[in-house]
């Protein structure tokens, strides 16, 4: 068997409240843009710039995900999860997938209005929309801008099915909308819980709510009749995999109907950022962690193949799958329930008055 190469990365100091240890350049440009001198400071501030989106609904044909359409009101994410598979998308903004990703955010200020236009297009076929497939729709800046809530109001008015993926308890703010939609089979929420260890959470996802806070949010949603799915993701070998059974039990205890998991993925720049994080926080364990990852990825750091990228393969991956199935069966959880919202109630005519006068659509919808 080929011996895994050791991690040979100079250890860097972690910054309070930040997941990345560096601001490495992107793969697409020899130089990256820096918005101001904030990153020269010891603790860079967060900036969220407005953009006008030319489209708001993204589509994919991946067999690994249970949705075809998605909306992301924000680019970048202040939660700072070092493992985030969406980090490489910041390269398309000429920004770093490192600290830029969690400090240089973009908000799509016209998201709701653009959604109205797209839902009204001739030939639009109603299929479930997932909010938060890339970056968290309830990250801290949502408290200020409420872009996710505005999108939900459009979908509610059109009786369009929606599912949400988040690791934030802020989702409970919108229970008024979600509970009404759920009563018609139009809404569900998947809450990502990575760990119940607060010390690990602070290192791994520094500006996200605690695992217990997320479970409490799941319980609140469930009490309001909103279907809840707990997503144990990512599973990181020798870091949080020992919590699998505990988190599955907690999911059932807090009203979740279903659960699933995703093995750590490290596409493109994520690999270097994660290895830096390991070398800083777990220097004696880093090579062991990466050895287990490579055992699940055919000897590589990452395997992007459909059917393999979410679960991995090999002895460790098979054991993880067996443990998860056993835990779900023991606690009466389905292994997946996302993507089941109904589409037969879609009523684009309810949006027609908003689409006729784009300049005043936002005022009529959100007053």
PECOR-V683903 format. One record per pair of residues at least 12 apart in sequence whose C-alpha atoms are under 7 Angstrom apart, sorted by the first residue. I is the first residue (numbers start at 0). J is the second residue. Records with the same first field share a line. If there is no record, write none. Layout:
BEGIN
I: J / J
END
This chain:
BEGIN
3: 290
5: 286
6: 286
8: 275 / 278
10: 275 / 278 / 279
11: 279
12: 279
14: 42
16: 205 / 206
17: 79 / 205
18: 79 / 80 / 81 / 202 / 203 / 204 / 205
19: 81 / 97 / 98 / 272
20: 275 / 276
21: 97 / 98
22: 95 / 97 / 98 / 99
23: 95 / 97
24: 95
25: 90 / 94 / 95 / 96
26: 90
27: 90
28: 93
31: 93 / 94 / 95
32: 93 / 94
44: 102
45: 102 / 103
46: 102 / 103 / 104
47: 103 / 104 / 105 / 106
48: 104 / 105 / 106
49: 105 / 106 / 107 / 108
50: 105 / 106 / 107 / 108
51: 107 / 108 / 109
52: 107 / 109 / 110
54: 113
55: 70 / 110 / 113 / 114
56: 68 / 69 / 70
57: 69 / 70
62: 305
63: 305 / 306
65: 337 / 338
66: 127 / 129 / 338
68: 127 / 128 / 129
69: 128 / 129 / 130 / 132
70: 128 / 129 / 130 / 131
71: 130 / 131 / 132 / 133 / 134 / 136
72: 106 / 107 / 110 / 136 / 146 / 147
73: 105 / 106 / 107 / 134 / 136
74: 104 / 105 / 106 / 134
75: 89 / 100 / 101 / 103 / 104 / 105 / 134
76: 100 / 101 / 104 / 134 / 135 / 138
77: 101 / 102 / 138 / 139 / 206
78: 101 / 138 / 204 / 205 / 206 / 207
79: 101 / 204 / 205 / 206
80: 203 / 204 / 205
81: 203 / 204 / 272 / 273
82: 269 / 273
84: 264 / 265 / 266 / 269
85: 133 / 134
86: 100 / 269
87: 267 / 268
96: 268
97: 272
110: 150
111: 149 / 150 / 153
112: 360 / 361
115: 153 / 350 / 354
116: 354
118: 347
119: 347
125: 342 / 345
126: 342
127: 160 / 161 / 338 / 340
128: 160 / 161 / 162
129: 161 / 162 / 163
130: 162 / 163 / 164
131: 163 / 164 / 165
132: 164
135: 165
136: 165
137: 165 / 167 / 169 / 170
138: 167
148: 173
155: 180
156: 349
157: 345 / 346 / 347 / 349 / 350
158: 344 / 345 / 346
159: 185 / 342 / 345
160: 185 / 186 / 340 / 341 / 342
161: 185 / 186 / 187
162: 186 / 187 / 188
163: 187 / 188 / 189
164: 188 / 189 / 190
165: 189 / 190 / 191
166: 190 / 191 / 192 / 207 / 213
167: 207 / 208 / 213
168: 208 / 212 / 213 / 216
171: 216 / 220
174: 220
177: 225
178: 223 / 224 / 225
181: 224 / 225
184: 340 / 341
185: 340 / 341
186: 340
187: 225 / 226 / 227
188: 226 / 227 / 228
189: 227 / 228 / 229 / 230
190: 213 / 228 / 229 / 230
191: 229 / 230 / 231 / 232
192: 210 / 213 / 229 / 230 / 231 / 232
193: 231 / 232 / 233
194: 210 / 239 / 242
195: 210 / 211
197: 209
214: 250 / 253
215: 253
217: 253 / 254 / 255
218: 253 / 254
221: 254 / 255
226: 256
227: 255 / 256
228: 255 / 256 / 257 / 258
229: 250 / 255 / 257 / 258 / 259
230: 258 / 259 / 260
231: 259 / 260 / 261
232: 260 / 261 / 262
233: 260 / 261 / 262 / 263
234: 261 / 262 / 263
235: 262 / 263
236: 288 / 291 / 292
237: 288
244: 326
247: 326 / 327
248: 330
251: 330 / 332
256: 332 / 333
257: 332 / 333 / 334 / 335 / 336
258: 332 / 333 / 334 / 335
259: 334 / 335
261: 309 / 310
262: 309 / 310 / 311
264: 301 / 308
265: 300 / 301
266: 301
294: 313
295: 311 / 312 / 313 / 315 / 316
296: 311 / 312
END
